Amino acid sequence: MIAVSDDVTGGGTTIPPNPDATLSLAVSALGTDRQGNPVLPGTPIRFGAVDEPVGAPGTVNDNFFLISGTDGNPQEGGTLFTAPTGEFTTAGGGAGPGDALVVFGKAVEGNSDLVSAVSVQTVSSATSLTVSSPFNRNDTTGSSVDYGPVLPYLIGRAEHGNISSPSVTNDIGVAHTTLNYTVNSVGNAVAIWAQGDGTDVVTGGQRRVTDAGTLVYPGVAPATLVVSPTTIAGNTTTHVTVCVTDALGIHLRGIQVGFAFNFDGAGNGSVDGNSNAGAFDHLTDLSGCTTGTVVTSGIGGSASGTAGTLDISAAGQSAQVTITAPVIHNLTVVVNATTAGDPSGDYVVTINSSAFSPPVGTATCTATVPTPPASATQTCTFSFTDGATISLDEAGPGVFTGWTGDCTNGTQATTAVTLNGADATCTATW
């Protein structure tokens, strides 16, 4: 068995004295037998890497291999490879002789013997091709097993980087190499594999032992995360852009951006239609940026003017976007009768929204009857004009009919009004 790992370490950033616009990543392969013993020192291990054709980061194809699928079917012990939904002749310009076919057999239980990295020999159709060397028999149980078209696969070629090969194992069965690539390839998808030769315990013939994985060409830690804007209004639809660079200022393409809403009280939020928490629909693009559509709703008024945060995370870094809420100003406007015993009144007070910052919030309009009117039982009616709406569900727009009483001195009828950034007039009549 061979296991591949990429050796990435954090810490401080060291820029070499004569940088040549290339980066290198240490890659290790660990070889063992079925009993966990390390392979013999000096065992040759072949490494390989492919990085095209992939979709451009930030597009609908978002940095994955274009000639790929999850229904691959390698012929056990043979050279035929088929995939019912394959696009071997069209996707990414099509596959050709010499391209690498990588099969991820470990992704489906019972198929670990079919992990493969082989060269394409001929492409027969969009769903069928042959490879230059036979696949393993998938006979770890002693008998060859065919599970059909169930395996993830990709087909690609190297255009942006290379990997040193071969290498040999040390006394603990580990072989080391380096993956080399240019700085303008940072963030591009890449598939790597390590492969050695073994013996089939059933047939006594040769079998290839392979492990493979995918990653993106990494930048230099630590990354920098920039989010814009840093404040958004609640109960709105807006756009938030996230940009990621590495410690050398290289735009990090193909990075997934995560998010989570953290509301102080009631509230709902989504990014690109994904509710509460998750990831932006698109990875970062060639500029190292991605933009998400942020929708918030159900946020009530707040004395502090804040409703919570949208927490952003990417490349091991985090940032916050503040979500604002309508400000509750708790203003009381009193409309008083001025004539004792006056049987009716029509009194007007203007609520000046410019006195608030921001000029959006909630005020309270209150009517006070200092002396009883001619009728002992009266109804107070409130009406509002201009930049105001009723924030309570009363009998009708701008009408408060829920208070009746003796109208004795100091008795009040109150309703709330939400200011909409303009002056509002509150009229009380009884």
C-alpha positions in Angstrom: 0.0 0.0 0.0 1.2 3.5 -0.8 -0.2 6.6 0.9 0.5 10.1 -0.5 0.6 13.2 1.6 1.6 16.8 1.0 3.8 18.3 3.7 2.6 21.8 4.4 3.9 23.7 7.4 2.8 27.0 8.8 4.8 29.6 10.7 6.7 32.7 9.6 7.2 33.6 6.0 10.7 33.5 4.5 11.3 35.0 1.0 14.4 33.5 -0.6 17.2 36.0 -1.5 16.8 35.3 -5.3 13.2 34.4 -5.9 12.6 32.8 -9.3 8.8 33.0 -9.4 8.5 29.3 -8.6 7.3 27.5 -5.5 7.9 23.9 -4.3 5.8 21.6 -2.1 7.2 18.6 -0.3 5.3 15.4 -1.1 5.8 12.1 0.7 4.7 8.5 -0.1 4.6 5.8 2.6 4.8 2.2 1.4 3.7 -0.8 3.5 2.7 -4.4 3.0 -0.6 -5.9 4.0 0.8 -6.6 7.5 1.9 -3.0 8.0 5.6 -3.6 7.4 7.5 -0.9 5.6 8.7 -1.8 2.1 12.4 -2.4 1.6 14.7 0.6 1.6 15.5 1.6 -1.9 12.2 0.6 -3.4 11.5 2.9 -6.4 8.4 5.0 -6.3 7.1 6.8 -9.4 5.4 10.2 -8.9 3.1 12.0 -11.3 1.0 15.1 -11.5 -1.6 16.6 -13.9 -3.3 20.0 -13.8 -5.3 20.5 -17.0 -7.9 20.8 -18.4 -9.8 22.3 -15.5 -12.6 24.9 -15.3 -11.5 28.5 -14.6 -11.9 29.3 -10.9 -15.0 31.4 -10.2 -16.9 30.1 -13.3 -19.7 27.5 -13.3 -17.0 24.8 -13.6 -15.1 26.1 -10.6 -11.6 24.7 -10.8 -12.4 21.0 -11.2 -11.1 18.6 -13.9 -13.4 18.9 -16.9 -12.8 15.3 -18.1 -14.0 13.6 -15.0 -17.0 11.7 -13.5 -18.1 9.3 -10.8 -19.1 6.4 -13.0 -15.8 5.1 -14.2 -15.4 1.3 -14.9 -11.9 0.0 -15.4 -11.8 -3.5 -16.8 -10.3 -5.8 -14.1 -7.1 -7.3 -15.6 -7.6 -5.5 -18.9 -7.0 -2.2 -20.6 -10.5 -1.0 -21.3 -12.0 1.9 -19.4 -15.6 3.1 -19.8 -17.9 5.6 -18.3 -21.7 5.8 -19.3 -21.7 9.6 -18.9 -18.2 10.2 -20.2 -17.2 13.1 -22.4 -13.8 11.8 -23.4 -14.0 13.4 -26.9 -15.5 16.8 -26.0 -15.0 18.0 -22.4 -12.1 20.4 -22.1 -11.2 19.8 -25.7 -11.1 16.0 -25.3 -8.6 13.4 -24.1 -5.8 12.0 -26.2 -2.9 9.5 -26.2 -0.4 10.2 -23.5 -2.9 11.8 -21.1 -3.1 10.4 -17.6 -6.2 8.5 -16.4 -6.4 8.6 -12.6 -9.0 6.3 -10.9 -9.9 6.8 -7.3 -10.8 3.2 -6.3 -10.6 3.8 -2.6 -13.6 6.1 -2.8 -15.9 3.0 -3.1 -15.7 0.1 -0.7 -14.2 -3.0 -2.2 -12.3 -1.2 -5.0 -9.0 -0.1 -3.4 -7.0 -2.4 -5.7 -8.3 -0.3 -8.6 -6.6 3.0 -7.6 -4.8 3.7 -10.8 -2.7 6.2 -12.7 -2.2 5.0 -16.3 -1.5 6.5 -19.7 -4.3 6.8 -22.2 -3.5 4.8 -25.4 -6.5 5.4 -27.6 -9.8 7.2 -27.3 -12.6 5.1 -29.0 -15.6 7.2 -28.2 -17.0 9.7 -25.7 -17.5 6.9 -23.2 -14.8 4.4 -24.0 -10.9 4.4 -24.2 -8.0 2.0 -23.7 -4.9 2.5 -21.6 -1.3 1.4 -22.2 -1.1 -1.0 -19.3 -3.7 -3.3 -17.7 -5.6 -2.5 -14.5 -5.2 -4.6 -11.4 -7.6 -7.6 -11.1 -9.3 -6.2 -7.9 -8.8 -9.5 -6.3 -7.8 -8.7 -2.7 -10.4 -11.3 -1.6 -8.7 -13.9 -3.8 -11.3 -13.6 -6.6 -11.6 -10.7 -9.1 -14.6 -8.5 -8.4 -16.4 -6.1 -10.8 -18.6 -3.5 -9.2 -19.4 -1.8 -12.5 -19.4 1.9 -13.3 -19.1 3.3 -9.8 -15.6 4.9 -9.5 -14.5 8.6 -9.5 -12.0 9.3 -12.2 -10.2 12.2 -14.0 -8.2 12.5 -17.2 -5.6 15.3 -17.5 -2.1 16.4 -18.5 0.6 18.6 -16.9 0.8 22.2 -18.1 1.7 24.3 -15.1 3.9 22.2 -12.8 6.1 19.2 -12.5 6.9 16.6 -9.9 10.4 15.0 -9.4 10.3 11.3 -10.1 11.3 8.7 -9.3 12.3 8.6 -5.7 13.3 5.7 -3.4 12.1 4.7 0.0 14.1 5.1 3.2 14.5 2.7 6.1 10.9 3.4 7.2 9.3 3.0 3.8 9.0 6.7 3.0 9.9 8.3 -0.3 10.1 12.1 -0.6 9.9 14.4 -3.6 8.8 17.9 -4.6 6.0 19.3 -6.6 7.2 22.4 -8.4 5.1 25.1 -10.0 5.0 28.8 -11.0 3.6 31.5 -8.8 0.9 32.3 -11.3 -0.4 28.7 -10.9 -1.2 29.1 -7.2 -4.8 28.0 -6.6 -5.1 25.9 -9.8 -6.3 22.3 -9.3 -3.8 19.5 -9.4 -3.9 15.8 -9.1 -0.9 13.9 -7.8 -0.1 10.2 -7.4 2.6 7.8 -6.2 3.1 4.3 -7.7 5.2 1.3 -7.1 5.4 -2.3 -8.3 4.2 -5.3 -6.4 3.3 -8.9 -6.8 -0.2 -10.3 -7.1 -0.5 -12.9 -4.3 -3.2 -14.8 -6.3 -1.6 -15.0 -9.7 2.0 -14.3 -8.9 2.0 -11.7 -11.6 3.0 -8.0 -11.4 0.5 -5.5 -10.1 0.8 -1.7 -9.7 0.3 -0.2 -6.2 -1.0 3.4 -6.5 -2.3 6.1 -4.3 -3.7 9.4 -5.7 -5.3 12.6 -4.4 -6.3 16.1 -5.6 -5.4 19.5 -4.1 -4.7 23.0 -5.4 -1.2 24.5 -5.8 -0.7 26.2 -2.5 0.6 29.6 -1.7 2.7 30.8 1.2 1.2 31.0 4.7 -0.3 33.0 6.3 -3.0 34.2 3.9 -4.7 37.6 4.0 -8.5 37.9 3.8 -10.2 41.2 2.6 -14.0 41.5 2.8 -16.0 44.3 1.2 -18.2 45.9 2.4 -17.6 45.5 6.1 -21.1 46.7 7.1 -24.4 45.8 5.4 -28.0 46.8 6.2 -30.3 44.2 7.6 -33.5 43.1 5.8 -31.9 43.8 2.4 -30.3 42.0 -0.5 -26.7 43.0 -1.1 -23.4 41.6 -2.4 -20.3 40.8 -0.4 -16.9 40.3 -2.1 -14.1 38.2 -0.5 -10.5 38.4 -1.7 -7.7 36.1 -0.6 -3.9 36.6 -1.1 -1.0 34.6 0.3 1.9 36.1 2.3 3.7 37.1 -0.9 0.7 38.9 -2.2 -0.2 36.2 -4.7 -3.9 36.0 -5.6 -5.2 32.7 -4.3 -7.5 31.2 -6.9 -9.8 28.3 -6.4 -10.3 28.9 -2.7 -13.6 28.0 -1.0 -15.1 30.7 1.1 -17.2 29.7 4.1 -19.8 31.7 6.0 -22.0 31.6 9.0 -24.6 34.1 10.3 -24.6 35.1 14.0 -27.7 37.1 14.9 -28.1 38.9 18.2 -31.8 38.1 18.1 -34.4 37.2 15.5 -33.1 37.1 11.9 -32.6 34.9 8.8 -29.8 35.0 6.4 -28.5 33.3 3.2 -25.6 33.5 0.8 -26.2 32.5 -2.8 -29.4 30.8 -1.6 -27.5 28.7 1.1 -29.2 29.4 4.5 -27.5 30.0 7.9 -24.1 28.6 7.2 -22.2 27.0 4.4 -20.0 28.2 1.5 -20.2 30.7 -1.3 -21.4 29.1 -4.6 -18.2 30.0 -6.4 -14.5 29.6 -5.5 -12.2 32.6 -5.8 -11.5 33.5 -9.4 -8.4 34.6 -11.2 -8.2 37.8 -9.2 -8.4 35.8 -5.9 -11.9 37.1 -5.3 -15.5 35.8 -5.2 -18.8 37.6 -4.7 -21.8 36.2 -2.9 -25.4 37.4 -2.8 -26.4 38.1 0.8 -30.1 38.2 1.8 -31.2 39.0 5.3 -34.8 39.2 6.7 -36.8 39.1 9.9 -34.5 41.5 11.7 -36.3 43.6 14.3 -35.4 47.0 15.7 -32.4 47.4 18.0 -31.5 50.1 20.4 -27.8 49.6 19.5 -28.5 49.5 15.7 -26.7 46.2 15.2 -28.4 42.8 14.4 -25.3 40.6 14.4 -22.5 39.5 12.0 -21.9 37.5 8.9 -18.7 35.5 9.7 -16.4 34.8 6.8 -13.6 32.2 6.6 -11.1 31.1 4.0 -7.6 29.8 3.8 -7.3 29.6 7.6 -8.3 33.2 8.1 -11.5 34.8 9.2 -13.3 38.2 9.0 -16.7 39.7 10.0 -19.3 41.8 8.3 -21.5 43.8 10.6 -25.3 43.6 10.0 -27.2 46.7 11.0 -30.8 46.8 12.3 -33.5 49.5 12.4 -32.7 51.8 15.3 -35.4 52.2 18.0 -35.3 55.8 19.2 -38.0 55.5 22.0 -39.2 59.0 21.3 -42.6 60.1 22.8 -44.6 62.8 21.1 -47.4 64.1 23.3 -50.5 65.7 21.8 -52.5 67.6 24.4 -55.9 69.2 24.5 -55.6 72.9 25.4 -59.2 73.8 26.4 -60.8 72.3 29.5 -63.9 70.4 28.6 -63.3 70.8 24.9 -65.6 68.1 23.3 -63.2 67.5 20.4 -59.7 68.2 19.3 -57.5 68.0 16.3 -53.9 68.4 17.3 -50.8 68.0 15.1 -47.2 67.4 16.0 -44.4 66.9 13.4 -41.9 64.1 14.1 -38.6 65.4 12.7 -36.7 62.4 11.4 -33.6 64.4 10.8 -33.1 64.5 14.5 -32.1 60.8 14.4 -28.9 59.3 13.1 -29.5 57.3 11.0 -32.9 58.9 10.2 -34.7 55.6 10.4 -36.3 54.2 13.6 -39.4 54.0 15.7 -41.1 56.8 17.6 -44.2 56.7 19.8 -47.2 59.0 19.3 -49.2 59.5 22.5 -52.4 61.5 23.1 -53.1 62.9 26.6 -56.5 64.4 27.5 -56.0 66.6 30.6 -59.7 67.1 31.4 -62.8 65.1 30.6 -64.5 66.1 27.4 -68.2 66.5 27.1 -68.7 62.8 26.4 -67.5 60.4 29.1 -66.5 57.7 26.6 -64.4 58.7 23.6 -62.2 57.0 21.0 -58.8 58.5 20.2 -57.8 58.2 16.5 -54.2 58.5 15.3 -53.3 59.3 11.6 -49.9 59.5 10.1 -48.7 61.2 6.9 -45.5 61.5 4.9 -42.5 59.4 5.9 -44.1 57.1 8.4 -45.9 53.7 8.6 -47.7 52.0 11.4 -45.5 49.3 13.0 -48.4 47.8 15.0 -51.3 45.9 13.4 -54.3 48.0 14.3 -57.7 48.5 12.8 -56.4 50.1 9.6 -53.5 52.0 8.2 -52.7 54.9 10.5 -55.7 54.2 12.8 -55.7 53.3 16.4 -59.1 52.3 17.8 -58.1 50.0 20.6 -58.4 52.7 23.4 -61.6 53.9 24.9 -62.1 55.2 28.3 -63.3 58.0 30.5 -60.6 60.4 29.1 -59.8 61.5 32.6 -56.8 63.6 33.3 -53.6 61.8 32.3 -55.2 58.9 30.5 -53.2 58.2 27.3 -53.7 56.3 24.1 -50.4 55.2 22.4 -49.4 53.7 19.1 -46.0 53.2 17.5 -44.9 54.7 14.2 -41.8 53.7 12.1 -39.9 56.5 10.5 -38.8 55.9 6.9 -36.1 58.5 6.6 -38.5 61.5 6.2 -40.5 63.7 8.5 -43.8 62.3 9.8 -46.9 64.0 11.0 -48.9 62.5 13.9 -52.5 63.7 14.3 -54.6 62.7 17.4 -58.4 63.3 17.2 -61.2 62.6 19.8 
